[in-house]
Amino acid sequence: MIKRFHFIILLLLATSCQFFETEKVSSEEIYKEEMQTIDWKDVDRYPSFPSCENSLEKPEQKDCFINTISSHLYKSISHQDMIAVREVYDTVKVNFEVSGKGELSILEIKMDTILQKEFPNLETWLLQSIDSLKPVAPAYKRGIPVRTQFTLPVIIKTN
């Protein structure tokens, strides 16, 4: 009986060391796992203007940012003398980015050639309008300011 007891204790001592061993994980492995879990197509906080600073939820932040730019573009264009020979109803796609420093810049303006012929100064007006806008803060991802890109459709319609 005592021999069995000693055998069981010896067996427990021999196998119990496995339960106390800790697995070493390198910082590089942790970094790789963390990089895979990050959604690189989404930000934690969108760029903002003074009027959007109170928006706490992400959908509200994005809507406020896009609506501010849209309304500014439409106001700028509506002050221009846009006279068309024929009726126009077209969409201009404005690709722009906000840098990590909060600077707005247009990357590309896509418009139909007919619209370009009808309003040759439209691209210049859009560029001037975007240049006059200054966001307060860039977008943030995990507390770090990041560059973001947007595509904004601008509908051009004549009466």
N, C-alpha and C positions, 0 to 999 in steps of 0.2 A: 504494500500500500504506500509506504514512504517512497519507494523507488518510483512508483507511478507519479506521485506528487512532485518529486524532483524532476522527473522527465517532463511533466507538463510545464513546470516553471522554466526549465531549460529551453523547451520548445517556444514558449511565449517570449522569452528574452531574445532568442535567436531571430524570431520573426518580427518583433515589435519595432526594431530599428527602422524598418521600411515606413512605418507610420509617422516617424518623427523627421524624416528627411524632407527638406523643402526643395522644390524645383526652382532652379535659378532661371530667371527670364531676363534676357539682355534688354537694354534700353532700345536697341535697334529693332527688336521684335515688337516691343510696345509701340514704337513710332510707326512701324509698318501697319500694325493693326489699327492704330488710330487714324492713319491716313486713308485706310480703306473704308472706315465708317463715316468719314466726312462727306456730306453731299456738296460737291463743288459747284452745282448749278443753282444753289440757293444761298441766300445771305441771312444773317441773324437780324440785321436792321438795314432798311433801304436808305438811299440818300434822301436828304430832307432839305426843305426850304423853311424859312421862318414860320410860315403859316402851318407847316406840317409837324412842328416840334411836339405838339401835344398828342399826336397819334401814337398810341401805345401798342396796338396790335399790328402785326405784319401786313395783313391785307389792307388795313386803313392807311398804313405808311405808304404802301405802293400806290394805292388809289390816289392819295393826296399828291404824291410826287408826280404821277402821270397827269393828273387833272391840272395841276399848276402849270406844267409845261404846255399842255394842250391849250389851255385858256390863254396863256401868254402868246403862243404862236398864232392863234386865231385873232387875238386883238391886234397883233402886229400886222398881220396880213390884211385885216379889214380896214386898216388906216391907209393902205396903199390904193392907188388908183388902178384897179383891175378892170379893164375893159376888154371884153371878148367879142369876137366877130360872130361866133356861134355859141350855142348853149354848151356848157362844160359841166360834167359830173365825173370826176376822176379822183383817184387816191394817190397821194405821194407818200412813199415810205421813207421816213427819216431814221437812219441808224445813227445813234449817238452813244457816247460813253461818259461816265463820270469817273474821273481818276481817283486814286487813293487820297489825293489832296483836296478833292471836292471840286475839281475843275470840269466844266461841261465842254464837250467838243463833238462836232458832227463828224462821223466817219464816212457816211455816204448818204446821198439823197437819190432815191430811185423814183423817176417819173417818166411817164410816157412822152414820146417825142412830140406828139400833137400838143400836149400840155406845155412842153418847153417852147414850142413855136408860138402858142397862144399867149403865154406869159414868160417872156425871156428873162425877166428879173426875179422870178419866183425863188429860184435857188439862192440868190443873193439876199433876198428878204428873209428867208428862213435862216440863213447863216447869221445875219445881223441880229435876228430875234434871239437865237440860241446864245450868241455871244453876250447879249445883255443880261442873261440870267446867271445868277450865282447861287449855287446851293450852299447851305450852311455847313452841312457835314456829308462826307462820303458814306458809302455803304460799309457795314461792318460784318466781319465773319470772325467769330470767336474773339471779339474784342480788338481785332486788327482791321484798320481801314483797307478796303479792297477796291479794285477797279470793277465797275459793272457796265454792261452794255444793254441797251434797250432798242427796240424798233417801235416807232410811233407812227401809226397811219394818220395822215392829215388829209381830210376830204375837202376837195376844191369843187365848189358848186356855184354856178352863176345863175342869176335870176332872169 
